[in-house]
Amino acid sequence: MSVIGPALGIPVIALLLYFLIPGVTEQPWTWVRISGVVMAVIGYVLVVAARMQLGRSFSIRPQAKELVVHGLYSRIRHPMYVFVDLMLFGLILALYLPWALLILPLLAIVQIVQARREDHVLHATFGQAYLDYRRQTWL
């Protein structure tokens, strides 16, 4: 799966949300909204970086093609989940959609379940190498 489509699609969707959700453009640009933009941009850049570092190992369903241990993956086992959450939290603040904060805990539950599935597949395939990697990383 290519990185280019999602990398271009995410900012387009964010801009569409900004212009299409009623009342968002009329909201004042407070420090909370500006902080949200900064978080969303940082999260977006790091999601794209994590996806690029995964290369051909990226898949929607858990698969063990290669044990990726470089870049962001050298410190965080599931950086895409962490940075998608950061990006979404930032968008919620930037778009001033406090009701959308209810989505984040549900998303976190789905991500935890998916991360455990991925961990199981990687452990089954890479054994001790994966356990060593797990001890050196967070999340």
C-alpha positions, 0 to 999 in steps of 0.5 A: 500500500502506497504512502502517498494517498493517505499522506495527501488525503489526511490534510485534505480531509482536515481542511474539508472538516474545517470548512464544512462543519458548521460554525468552525470557521467562526470560532476564535483562534484561541491558544487551545485551537492553535495548540491543536493545530500544532499537535495535529501537524506534529502527529501527521508528520510522525504518522507519515514518517512511521508509515514510511519506516514500515515500508513493505511491512505495513498491512491492515491485518497483522502480518510478520513480514519483517521486524522493523526496529529502526527510526521511530520503531526503535523507541515505540513499538506502535508509533502509528497508533500513538501519533494517529491519536495525537493527530486526532486529539489535535484536530479535535482541539483545532476544530473545536469539537469537544464532543469528539473527545468521546471517540478517542477512548473507543479508538484506543480500545480498538488500537490496543486490541489490534496492537496485541494481535500484532504483538502475538503474530510478531512473537510467533514469527520472530520469537526471542528477537521480538521479546528483546525488541519489546523490552527495549521499547515503549507501547 
